[in-house]
Amino acid sequence: MNLSDSWTAGQQPIARTNASEAVFNTLRTAIEAQEIPLGAKLGSEASLAATYGVSRSVVREALRSCAALGLTRTETGRGTFVIAHRPTRDLVLGTYSSADLYEARPHIEIPAAQLAATRRTSEDLERLTGLIEDMEAEDGSEAWVQLDAAFHAAVARASGNSVFDRVVGDIRDAMSRQSETVNLVTGRRSPSNSEHRAIVEAIRAGQPEAAGQAMADHLSAVQHAVSTIVRSTK
């Protein structure tokens, strides 16, 4: 069943402010209210974008967050289908889950930040500072998420440990998906910017313990946001 000409027919254009959040909330509400039946195929990105009067990137972001909550599944060449009326109890982030990240990241990124505080080069500091400034100036949520992932990868690279660098690279896509959904649902971009800056300042000052603690505080705040989302689905 394709809903591009039925359910979406009565929808109104979305206001430009927080457009991704608005589209996501509209889709999520309709799915959870069972206005869209299981197995239904949502309209294409182009058709949904036209319906809501937003860009395809806005729709894409909203659909990825619906998938992270386990409400939909996108099949290459076929489209996006509703697979549940209630979100799962864990975020689905491609190959990994939010629980996987929660268990693994502190063992990788905290020591990486500590090592970065003693091993960072001037090029590392320049890269980290540039990413922080770009994130603070970025208005687009999709672009910010990519900068966020690049920041964490840059910290791992600054550690000088090739294992940390490789592992963070491997989970980078899952981190981006989690960040995208967390920001869409809980609005954590501004707090994250402050937390990222605290990490960089500790690395710049050559303070391993402070850098590790700043990263631990950031990961804890992210996990709290994830837990809030997961609890709201029960």
N, C-alpha and C positions, 0 to 999 in steps of 0.2 A: 504493500500500500504506500503510495507516494502522497505526502500531504502538501505538496507545493501549491496545489490549486484548491485545497479544502480548508484545513485549519488556518493556514497563513493568510487566507483571503480576508479574514476579519481583523488582521493585525494593523497597528498604526505605526507610522515612522517613529524611530527612536531618537530622542534628543541627543545631540552631539556630546554633551557633557557626560563622561563615564559611559560611553556608548557600549563598550564591551560588557561592562557589568550589567547594564540594562538589558542587553540581548540575552546574556547568560541567565539572568533572573527570570526573564520572560519565558525562555525555553524550559528552565528547570521547573518553574511553577506549573507550566502546562503539562509537563511530563509527570510530575508528582501528583497532580490533580487527575491524572489519567484522561486528560482531554486529548492526549495523543496516545493511541493504543500501542501495546507491545508489538514489535515487529514492523511498526510503521517506518517508512523511509521519509526522512526530513527532506525539505527542498535542498537544492544545490546551494553552494556558497553564493553564487551569483544571484539566484532567485531570492534567497533570504536577505542578501544585502540590498536588493532592490525593494523588497517589502518593507524593511526597516529604515531605508534611506541612509545606510552606513556603508563603509568600505568592506570589501571581502576580508581584509585582515582582521577587522573587528569581529566579523562572524566566525572566522577561523579560530580566533582566540576563545570565543564563547563556546564553540563546539569542542575544543580541546579540554576545556574545564568540565563540560558535561561528561566527556569520556573519562576524565580523571575521577569523577564521582561514580563512575560505573553505570551511568544512565544510558549512554549511547556507545555505539561502536562504529567506527568509520572503516569501510572496506574499500581498498583501492580499486577504482574502476566501477564500483557499484554505488557508493554513497554512504550516508550516515543513517544508522537504524537505531530505534529505541529498543533497548534490551532489558530495562528494569524501570519500575516506577518508584523505587526507593534506592537512594545511594548506597554504596557498599560501606563497610566499616573501616576501610583503608583506601587511601588514594591510589589509583591505578596510574602508574607513570611509565607507560611503555613496558620495557623489560623488567623494571623494578617497581617496588611499592614504596609508599611513604614510610612504612615500618622498616623496610630494608635500609633506607637512607638514615633513619633515626638511629638504628643500631650501628651503622658503619661510620657515618661522618665524623663523630667526635674522636674516633680512633685514628682518623686520617688528617682532618683539617686542623685540629688543635695542635698536635705536634708539628704539623707543617707550618703553622703560624709562628710557633716558638722557634723553629729552625730559621725561618725567614728573617726573624729579628736579629739573628747573628750572621746570616750568610747573604742577605740581600745586597745587590749591587746598585749602583746609581741608576742603571737602566731599569731594574726592577722597581725602584721607587718612582721613577718617572712614569712607568707603565701603570702602576697602582694609583698614583695620584691623578693621572689622566682619566682612568676609568671612574674614579670617584667623582671627579668634576663632570664627566659626561653623564653619569647617572643622576646627579643632582640637577642637571640642566635639562634632562630628557623628559618630554611630556608624553611620548608614546609608550604605552604599556608593553607592547611587544618588543620594542627596541630596548626598553629598560631591562626586561628579562634576559635578553641576550648579553647585555652589559654585566648584569649580575653574575651570570655563569662565567663570563670572561674574567670577572674579578676573582672569583674563587679559584679558577684555573691559574691566574697570575700569582696568587698567594702560594699555591702548591709549587709552581715553577720557581718562585723566589726561595723556596726551602732548600733548593739544591739537591733534593732527593728525587731521583727519577721514578721510584715506585709511587710516591705520593702524586707526582706529576701525572703518571700514567693512569692511576686509579681515578683521580678526579676527572681526567679526560674521559674515562669510560662511563662515569655516572653523570656526565655533564648534561646530557639530554634529559635525564630523569630529574635532575636538579632544576632545570629550566621549566619543565612541566609543573613541578611542585610549586615553584616560585610564582608561576603564572596564575595558578588556581588560588594560592594563598593570597596574592595581591588582589585578585578579583573579588574574593569573598570577604577578606578581612581588612583590606586596605593597608598593607604593611610597607608600602614603598618608602615613605618618609622615615619611619623608624629604622628600616634597613639601611638607608643612606647614612644615618647617624652611627649605627653600629659598624658599618663598613669603615667609616672614617676613623672610629676609635681603634680598629684593627690596624689600619695603616699608620696611624700616629704612633702606636706602640712598636710597630716594626721599624718605623723611621728612627725612633728613639733608641733602638737596639735593646729593648726590654722583653726578653723571652716570656717571662711569667705574665706580664701585662698583655702581651700579644695573644698568648694562649687563653687567658681569661676573657679577653675581648671576643675572641672567636667562640669560646664556650657560651658566653652570654648571648651572642647572636644566634647560635644554633639552638639554644634553649628557647629563645623567643620565637624562632621559626616553628619549633616543635609544638610550642604552646598554641600557636595559630592553627597548626594542622590538627591538634587535638580538639580544638574548638569546632573545627569543621566536621571532624569525624563524630564527635559527640552529638552534633546537631542532626546527624543522619540516623541515629538510633531510634 
